[in-house]
């Protein structure tokens, strides 16, 4: 959710032309080709300014349970939280009239907003998710090694120049001046691909403290070209594309993979079988469907290859 919200901000600006330029062109091409996704993005643009306050309820607690769990939390946002967040947003920009109906008994405004968030994620994030995940995983690896080698102080010292640890205070390069007292609650560090230049955080000091900070990132076009070369040399183009297609945030059926990659269903079954035998893909039955996901080994292979491969027909205009 943090990646999606930050990504919407980056889509609306010209920030980071090297880092985000190819992604913006790809995303805009997808939105033009998919009017439904374009319409889904409209309410997000009305609630998410390119700078300034963003309603906290759009970024629920980070639990690692995946996108669907986060969307469920958005659907269940209490009315008191909505009123507080939207009132704060109204201090800096006009709040759309439809937002006032969110959370009302018998209404489906939150359900519609959650559906818009999910569709926007699929349009803006999912085609590039292995690359995004790879950059974040690299940062997590660096921070973990710093923590293991030098403890908490080494971890926090490694956040420079985004933050400076001057015990017992972590001074953050933040857009506005504020003090946040943890009071024993701890601080969750959230590395983000689409966070830009400065860290960000929840505005309400009563919520569980998080610090979202930007990770080092190779430009999309350079990284994807590297991945294409590496994965295709190892697996072949079709098999590499199939592996990437099942490496997103949600499992996919064989029919969905066939649609994404643009090959026949028998060919998908064969390629997934080979990848499964190699320990790169796991499959399980869910009712009448068989769902496929990349294993941790498959994810690491994609990450080491640079994070992606050439887009299939579902991703026109991809970098």
NORRA-V934085 format. One line per field, one symbol per residue. ss: DSSP state (H for helix, E for strand, L for the rest). burial: I if it has 16 or more other C-alpha atoms within 10 Angstrom, else O. Layout:
BEGIN
ss: ???
burial: ???
END
This chain:
BEGIN
ss: LHHHHHHHHHHLLLLLHHHHHHHHHHHHHHHHHLHHHHHHHHHHHHHLLLLLLLLHHHLLLLLLLLHHHHHHHHHLLLHHHHHHHHHHHHLLLLLLHHHHHLLLLLLLHHHHHHHHHHHHHHHHLHHHHHHHHHHHHHHHHHHHHHHHHHHHHHHHHLLLLLEEEELLEEEELLLLLLLLLLLLLLLEEEEELLLLLLLELLLLLLLLLEEEEELLLLLHHHHHHHHHHHHHHHHLHHHHHHHHHLLLLLLEEHHHHHHHHLLLHHHHHHHHHHHHHLLLEEEEEELLEEEEEELHHHHHHHHHHLLLLLLLLLLLLLL
burial: IIIIIIIIIIIOOOOOOOIIIIIIOIIIOIIOOOOOIIOIIOIIOOIIIIOOIIIIIIIIIOOOOOOOOIIOIIIOIOOOOIOOIIOIIOOOOOIOOOIOOIIOOOOOIIIOIIOIIIIIIIIIIIIIIIIIIIIIIIIIOOIOOIIOOOOOOIIIIIOOOIIIIOOOOOOIIOOOOOOOOOOOOOOOOIIIIIIIOOIIIIIOOOOOIIOIIIIOIIIIIOIIIIIIIIIIOOOOOIIIIIIIIIIIIOIIIIIIIIIIIIIOOOOIOOIIIOIIOOOIIIIOOOOOOOIIIIIOOIIIIIIIIIIIIIIIOOIIIII
END
